[in-house]
Amino acid sequence: MIRIDFSLAVALYLLLTLVLIACAWLVFEHRLKARGSFSLWHKKNVWQCSVCTYTYLDKEAELSVCPRCKSYNKKEGTSEGGEER
């Protein structure tokens, strides 16, 4: 039987767990890039509330309602005429 110190066993266990998580993350990122687009962001946009600064996802539209404070937010980067800045 191989004798191993308890602290070394815990360190090896944590290292192995960290390596497995990193490998799973890399495989997941590679699959997303291979698809060409991120399906999560495909029909949704990232919004930031101008009142409570909460960041959330919502559909692409001119106005959005913050899920936290229920205030209306206007899409940034557009002017009154709908032209991009």
JOQUICOR-V640610 format. One record per residue. N is the residue number from 1. PHI is phi in whole degrees, -180 to 180 (999 if undefined). D_LAST is the distance of its C-alpha to the last C-alpha in Angstrom with 1 decimal. Layout:
n->N phi->PHI d_last->D_LAST
n->N phi->PHI d_last->D_LAST
//
This chain:
n->1 phi->999 d_last->70.4
n->2 phi->-88 d_last->67.6
n->3 phi->-89 d_last->67.4
n->4 phi->-140 d_last->63.9
n->5 phi->-70 d_last->62.9
n->6 phi->-61 d_last->61.0
n->7 phi->-66 d_last->58.1
n->8 phi->-68 d_last->57.8
n->9 phi->-64 d_last->57.7
n->10 phi->-65 d_last->55.0
n->11 phi->-62 d_last->52.9
n->12 phi->-66 d_last->53.4
n->13 phi->-62 d_last->52.5
n->14 phi->-66 d_last->49.2
n->15 phi->-65 d_last->48.4
n->16 phi->-63 d_last->49.1
n->17 phi->-63 d_last->46.9
n->18 phi->-64 d_last->44.0
n->19 phi->-66 d_last->44.4
n->20 phi->-64 d_last->44.5
n->21 phi->-65 d_last->41.3
n->22 phi->-64 d_last->39.5
n->23 phi->-66 d_last->40.8
n->24 phi->-63 d_last->39.7
n->25 phi->-64 d_last->36.2
n->26 phi->-65 d_last->36.1
n->27 phi->-64 d_last->37.4
n->28 phi->-62 d_last->34.9
n->29 phi->-63 d_last->31.9
n->30 phi->-64 d_last->33.5
n->31 phi->-65 d_last->33.8
n->32 phi->-65 d_last->30.2
n->33 phi->-69 d_last->29.1
n->34 phi->-69 d_last->31.7
n->35 phi->-70 d_last->30.4
n->36 phi->96 d_last->27.0
n->37 phi->-149 d_last->24.9
n->38 phi->-90 d_last->25.1
n->39 phi->-64 d_last->26.6
n->40 phi->-65 d_last->25.8
n->41 phi->-93 d_last->22.0
n->42 phi->-59 d_last->22.3
n->43 phi->-113 d_last->21.8
n->44 phi->-128 d_last->20.6
n->45 phi->-123 d_last->17.7
n->46 phi->-86 d_last->17.9
n->47 phi->-118 d_last->17.2
n->48 phi->-128 d_last->18.0
n->49 phi->-67 d_last->19.6
n->50 phi->-80 d_last->18.5
n->51 phi->-97 d_last->22.2
n->52 phi->-105 d_last->24.3
n->53 phi->58 d_last->21.9
n->54 phi->-75 d_last->23.5
n->55 phi->-100 d_last->21.8
n->56 phi->-150 d_last->22.5
n->57 phi->-102 d_last->22.0
n->58 phi->-151 d_last->21.3
n->59 phi->-66 d_last->20.6
n->60 phi->-70 d_last->17.2
n->61 phi->-158 d_last->16.6
n->62 phi->-78 d_last->14.5
n->63 phi->-123 d_last->17.0
n->64 phi->-142 d_last->19.3
n->65 phi->-109 d_last->22.5
n->66 phi->-67 d_last->23.4
n->67 phi->-71 d_last->26.8
n->68 phi->-88 d_last->28.1
n->69 phi->-108 d_last->27.5
n->70 phi->64 d_last->26.6
n->71 phi->-89 d_last->23.7
n->72 phi->-86 d_last->20.7
n->73 phi->-126 d_last->17.3
n->74 phi->-95 d_last->14.0
n->75 phi->-61 d_last->11.6
n->76 phi->-77 d_last->9.1
n->77 phi->91 d_last->5.4
n->78 phi->-119 d_last->6.0
n->79 phi->-100 d_last->6.9
n->80 phi->-60 d_last->10.5
n->81 phi->-82 d_last->10.6
n->82 phi->86 d_last->9.2
n->83 phi->-87 d_last->6.4
n->84 phi->-73 d_last->3.8
n->85 phi->-83 d_last->0.0
//
